[in-house]
Amino acid sequence: MSKIFDKLSSIIPSLRAELKELKTQYGDQVVDHVTVDQIVGGMRGIRSLVCDTSEVDPNYGLIIRGHKLEELGDKLPEEIFWLMLTNEFPSKEELSDLQQDIKSRSKVPHYIWKILDQFEEKDDHHPMVMLDTAILAMERESKFRRAYDAGAKKDDYWKYVLEDVLDIIANVGEIAAWIYRKKYQKGPRLSPNPSFDWAQDYARMLGFNHDEFDQLMRLYMVLHCDHESGNVSAHTSHLVASALSDPYYAISAGLNGLAGPLHGLANQECLAWVIGIYEKFNGVPTKEQLHQEATETLAAGRVIPGYGHAVLRVVDPRFKMFKEFGHKYCADDPIFQIVALTFDTVPDILKQIQKIKDPWPNVDAASGALLYHYGLTEFQYYTVLFSVSRVLGMGAQMVLARALGMPIERPKSVTTKWLFEAGKKAKGQ
């Protein structure tokens, strides 16, 4: 058993005691109020979930275990996974141990390749369907399910969830890489290399043999790994896991949510808009031309893809970090130049629209352009990349939820009629 199990075993008792004290001392305290707008508006902003792995501050963006994202740009995804679980960075020895543990689990079941072979190269299945199907099919490997069926103690559930999560992390890259190579006819399946780190191995199995692309994948996996627990993918996986469904069920469910155009699918829409600008102007437009194009887009009732965020009121730090990467490695790329020019142009336009609370770009406004630069031009696949990263955050949240004995999630729903009556009563009507 690797050191991550020992580390968690040493800290979980204090986490459980802390949660018990919280409920005992403050369980009856009111910490938020809810409006009708919030209820009918997708529960936007209602404080009703617990997530210690990360938080999203409107003024700072993603913060992972107290660390602003800008502090984490040189870290490996494996280090961030350890941080999310333990609230500490791993030592050199702990990191090596975790990497070796993940490598030792890297063995995709043979039947998964057979299942993926049923998808034809030229069919119209989205690659997310292929990834979700593969992860769900691997459920037969679940150590948590077998332990639960055998009568495992509730206090030990987290150990078997962690086993499953590590198994998924170990194999999702190889599965996702083969989906890319198969669907887009890139050649034979490539095997993992035990000398590579996790993100680098994924990059090489995709078929990209470039140190810069390795670095982009490390950064991409860190920036997309977690975003507290209220987003669709994280919340869905938490909800499913709260029923004690094993991680294969829960992660597959979360990724189904990630596949939606209002969530993980958004990055391909952003790049399509940028490429459309490039093609219309046969290159990089002037700032005046882009200003006019953006104004006309908004006047037609359309949005500028990648601009605005449900929570943030500042430039998404993930966008900033991708933009810095682009300026360093591909500043001459016209697609990236349009991304940078859009950032210099569009926010000032959006600020003039009163109802827009956040005129700034989010992560999707930059990530696709960098992938495109290095030759990963298949838009549909971008959400799969997002998914490989998000497995880290969903998995870490799942382990901690079982360690703390979080109950099944069951909020109360009300009818529209009840809301009308509640609204009248609150207004004194």
JOCOR-V34607 format. One line per field, one symbol per residue. ss: DSSP state (a for helix, b for strand, c for the rest). Layout:
# JOCOR-V34607
ss = ???
This chain:
# JOCOR-V34607
ss = ccaaaaaaaaaaaaaaaaaaaaaaaacccccccccaaaaacccccccccccccbbbbcccbbbbccbbaaaaccccaaaaaaaaaacccccaaaaaaaaaaaaacccccaaaaaaaacccccccccaaaaaaaaaaaaaaacaaaaaaaccccaaaaaaaaaaaaaaaaaaaaaaaaaaaaaaccccccccccccccaaaaaaaaaccccaaaaaaaaaaaaaccccccccaaaaaaaaaaaccccaaaaaaaaaaaacccccccaaaaaaaaaaaaaaaacccccaaaaaaaaaaaaacccccccbcccccccccaaaaaaaaaaaaaccccaaaaaaaaaaaaaaaaaccccccccccbccaaaaaaaaaacccccaaaaaaaaaaaaaaaaaaaaaaaaaccccccccccccaaaaaaaaaaaacc
